[in-house]
Amino acid sequence: MAKLLLEELSEHSCLSVVIESYDGALYQAFVAQEGAERLIWADHHTPLKTRNLTNMRTLLSTLNLESLHLRQNSAYDEMIGQSQRQQPNTLLLPISLEPPNLTDITASQQGHWPDND
């Protein structure tokens, strides 16, 4: 099966992409196609990976996305010695290519919002 190169994916439309977070500081992206996920490659030798979510969003910004999700598998149960679950401890969140507006987040924490004039 041919590798999915980032530069070639910009020619496709309505892509569903999942960004996988590993240990909170490494991100890889996968395209969901026909019930399976395929890794996105930066080039023929290097999988697409970044050290933060903002950089991954920037790299994916050229794609025509139908959906974008962030997935993280938690090892919390294993770390505290609980028995293994029947189902994986996975968090899957819909996200956008745009990072959150930190001004709005700060204002909401202070109990008010900036003017929308």
C-alpha positions as CSV (number, residue, x, y, z in Angstrom):
1,M,0.0,0.0,0.0
2,A,1.4,3.4,-1.0
3,K,2.2,5.9,1.7
4,L,-0.1,8.9,2.2
5,L,2.1,12.0,1.7
6,L,0.9,15.2,3.2
7,E,1.5,17.1,-0.1
8,E,-0.6,14.7,-2.1
9,L,-3.5,14.8,0.4
10,S,-4.1,18.5,-0.4
11,E,-5.6,17.3,-3.7
12,H,-8.3,15.3,-1.9
13,S,-11.5,16.7,-0.4
14,C,-13.6,15.8,2.6
15,L,-10.8,14.1,4.6
16,S,-11.3,12.8,8.1
17,V,-8.2,13.2,10.1
18,V,-7.3,12.0,13.6
19,I,-4.3,13.5,15.5
20,E,-3.0,11.0,17.9
21,S,-1.3,12.4,21.1
22,Y,1.5,10.3,22.5
23,D,2.7,11.1,26.0
24,G,1.3,14.7,25.7
25,A,4.3,15.9,23.6
26,L,4.3,14.0,20.4
27,Y,1.6,14.1,17.7
28,Q,1.0,12.1,14.6
29,A,-1.8,12.3,12.1
30,F,-3.9,9.6,10.5
31,V,-6.5,9.7,7.7
32,A,-9.6,7.7,8.3
33,Q,-10.5,5.9,5.0
34,E,-12.9,3.0,4.4
35,G,-13.0,2.0,8.1
36,A,-9.2,2.0,8.6
37,E,-6.7,4.7,9.6
38,R,-3.6,5.4,7.6
39,L,-0.6,7.3,8.8
40,I,0.2,10.6,7.0
41,W,3.9,10.9,5.9
42,A,5.9,14.1,5.6
43,D,8.0,12.4,2.9
44,H,8.7,8.9,1.8
45,H,11.0,8.3,4.8
46,T,9.5,10.3,7.6
47,P,6.1,10.1,9.3
48,L,4.4,13.4,9.9
49,K,5.0,14.3,13.5
50,T,5.2,17.4,15.7
51,R,6.0,18.2,19.3
52,N,2.9,20.3,19.8
53,L,-0.7,20.5,18.6
54,T,-0.4,24.0,17.1
55,N,2.4,22.9,14.7
56,M,0.3,19.9,13.6
57,R,-2.7,22.2,13.0
58,T,-0.5,24.4,10.8
59,L,0.8,21.5,8.8
60,L,-2.7,20.2,8.2
61,S,-4.1,23.6,7.4
62,T,-3.7,23.1,3.6
63,L,-6.1,20.1,3.6
64,N,-9.8,20.2,2.9
65,L,-11.0,18.5,6.1
66,E,-14.5,17.2,6.7
67,S,-13.6,16.4,10.3
68,L,-10.6,16.7,12.7
69,H,-10.2,14.9,16.0
70,L,-7.7,14.7,18.7
71,R,-7.2,11.3,20.3
72,Q,-5.4,10.4,23.5
73,N,-5.1,7.0,25.2
74,S,-4.6,7.3,28.9
75,A,-2.3,5.0,30.8
76,Y,-3.7,6.2,34.1
77,D,-5.3,2.9,35.1
78,E,-2.1,1.1,34.4
79,M,0.0,3.6,36.3
80,I,-2.0,3.2,39.5
81,G,-2.1,-0.6,39.3
82,Q,-5.7,-1.1,38.4
83,S,-6.6,-4.1,36.3
84,Q,-6.8,-3.7,32.6
85,R,-10.2,-2.6,31.2
86,Q,-12.3,-4.4,28.6
87,Q,-12.5,-1.2,26.6
88,P,-9.6,1.2,26.0
89,N,-9.3,4.4,28.0
90,T,-9.5,6.6,25.0
91,L,-10.4,10.3,24.8
92,L,-11.6,11.5,21.3
93,L,-12.3,15.2,20.9
94,P,-13.5,17.1,17.8
95,I,-11.2,20.0,17.2
96,S,-10.7,22.7,14.6
97,L,-7.6,23.8,12.7
98,E,-7.7,27.1,14.5
99,P,-6.1,27.2,17.9
100,P,-8.3,28.6,20.7
101,N,-8.4,32.3,21.2
102,L,-6.5,32.7,24.5
103,T,-8.0,36.1,25.1
104,D,-11.5,34.7,25.2
105,I,-10.4,31.8,27.5
106,T,-8.8,34.2,29.9
107,A,-11.9,36.5,29.9
108,S,-14.2,33.6,30.5
109,Q,-12.2,32.5,33.5
110,Q,-12.5,36.0,34.9
111,G,-16.3,35.9,34.4
112,H,-16.6,38.3,31.5
113,W,-16.2,38.2,27.7
114,P,-14.6,40.8,25.4
115,D,-17.0,43.0,23.4
116,N,-18.0,41.6,20.1
117,D,-18.4,44.9,18.3
